């Protein structure tokens, strides 16, 4: 099964319309454990499943 790749704009939207700077901060903060992007032709893509899993884990921690 092929993983669905999503752009940084889609990631920002899924994560609550955060800014690109917020994504940068999350990627560079090891405590956030934010999924690493895949680079294709110098563009960033994330596996949609990784982002959704990350959001679910954050929700469990907050509960």
C-alpha positions as CSV (number, residue, x, y, z in Angstrom):
1,X,0.0,0.0,0.0
2,X,1.3,3.4,-1.0
3,X,1.5,6.1,1.7
4,X,-0.4,9.3,0.8
5,X,2.0,12.2,0.8
6,X,0.7,15.7,1.7
7,X,2.3,19.1,1.3
8,X,3.3,21.5,4.0
9,X,0.2,23.6,3.3
10,X,-2.0,20.6,3.9
11,X,-0.1,19.7,7.1
12,X,-0.5,23.3,8.4
13,X,-4.2,23.1,7.6
14,X,-4.7,19.7,9.4
15,X,-2.8,21.0,12.4
16,X,-5.1,24.0,12.9
17,X,-3.9,26.5,10.3
18,X,-0.5,27.0,11.9
19,X,2.2,29.0,10.2
20,X,5.2,27.6,8.4
21,X,7.4,29.0,11.2
22,X,5.4,26.8,13.7
23,X,6.1,23.7,11.6
24,X,9.8,24.7,11.6
25,X,9.7,25.0,15.4
26,X,7.9,21.7,15.9
27,X,10.4,19.9,13.5
28,X,13.3,21.4,15.5
29,X,11.9,20.6,19.0
30,X,12.8,17.0,19.9
31,X,10.2,17.1,22.7
32,X,7.4,17.6,20.1
33,X,8.4,14.4,18.3
34,X,6.9,15.9,15.1
35,X,7.2,13.6,12.0
36,X,10.1,14.4,9.7
37,X,9.3,15.4,6.1
38,X,10.3,13.6,3.0
39,X,12.1,15.9,0.5
40,X,11.3,15.4,-3.2
41,X,12.9,17.9,-5.6
42,X,13.6,20.3,-2.7
43,X,9.9,20.2,-1.6
44,X,8.7,18.9,1.7
45,X,6.0,16.2,1.9
46,X,4.8,14.3,4.9
47,X,3.0,10.9,5.2
48,X,-0.6,11.7,6.0
49,X,-0.7,8.7,8.4
50,X,2.3,10.0,10.3
51,X,0.7,13.4,10.9
52,X,-2.7,11.9,11.9
53,X,-0.9,9.6,14.3
54,X,1.1,12.5,15.8
55,X,-2.1,14.4,16.4
56,X,-3.8,11.5,18.1
57,X,-0.8,11.0,20.4
58,X,-0.8,14.7,21.3
59,X,-4.5,14.4,22.1
60,X,-3.9,11.4,24.4
61,X,-1.2,13.3,26.2
62,X,-3.5,16.3,26.7
63,X,-6.3,14.1,28.1
